[in-house]
Amino acid sequence: MKNPVYEQVQTRKVKARLRMLQHAQRVSGNVSQTCRFFGVSRALFYIWKKRFE
């Protein structure tokens, strides 16, 4: 049986990561600047980007 709370948390995480990727693409156009804004490393950004591709 699926845990609805766990699924909600996972959904929020995915949406937050997607927002960050969209920010880099649409708003700043600069990965380094986006990573500083969201407080994540560039390496982590590229890991998440690869997962969404």
C-alpha positions as a printed NumPy array, in Angstrom:
array([[  0.   ,   0.   ,   0.   ],
       [  1.292,   3.446,  -0.904],
       [  1.875,   6.061,   1.746],
       [  0.102,   9.293,   0.686],
       [  2.298,  11.507,   2.886],
       [  5.467,  10.069,   1.354],
       [  4.059,  10.629,  -2.127],
       [  3.21 ,  14.256,  -1.305],
       [  6.742,  14.892,  -0.063],
       [  8.236,  13.307,  -3.167],
       [  5.93 ,  15.327,  -5.411],
       [  7.002,  18.556,  -3.691],
       [ 10.669,  17.673,  -4.134],
       [ 10.205,  16.933,  -7.82 ],
       [  8.306,  20.18 ,  -8.379],
       [ 10.998,  22.197,  -6.594],
       [ 13.73 ,  20.615,  -8.701],
       [ 11.762,  21.208, -11.86 ],
       [ 11.274,  24.879, -10.904],
       [ 15.025,  25.214, -10.497],
       [ 15.708,  23.668, -13.905],
       [ 13.101,  25.92 , -15.507],
       [ 14.617,  28.96 , -13.805],
       [ 17.992,  28.178, -15.339],
       [ 16.447,  27.723, -18.745],
       [ 13.905,  30.548, -18.869],
       [ 14.886,  33.228, -16.385],
       [ 18.609,  33.447, -15.889],
       [ 20.057,  31.358, -18.688],
       [ 22.999,  30.873, -16.348],
       [ 23.468,  27.63 , -14.4  ],
       [ 25.97 ,  29.05 , -11.903],
       [ 23.697,  31.954, -11.058],
       [ 20.687,  29.662, -10.668],
       [ 22.603,  27.297,  -8.387],
       [ 23.674,  30.185,  -6.163],
       [ 20.083,  31.433,  -6.029],
       [ 18.71 ,  28.003,  -5.029],
       [ 21.676,  27.052,  -2.835],
       [ 22.719,  23.881,  -4.656],
       [ 25.945,  22.809,  -6.309],
       [ 26.356,  22.753, -10.067],
       [ 27.125,  19.029,  -9.876],
       [ 23.774,  18.397,  -8.188],
       [ 22.035,  20.612, -10.752],
       [ 23.399,  18.495, -13.591],
       [ 22.417,  15.255, -11.828],
       [ 18.834,  16.512, -11.547],
       [ 18.889,  17.788, -15.114],
       [ 19.97 ,  14.373, -16.385],
       [ 17.1  ,  12.711, -14.483],
       [ 14.531,  14.993, -16.103],
       [ 15.812,  14.502, -19.638]])
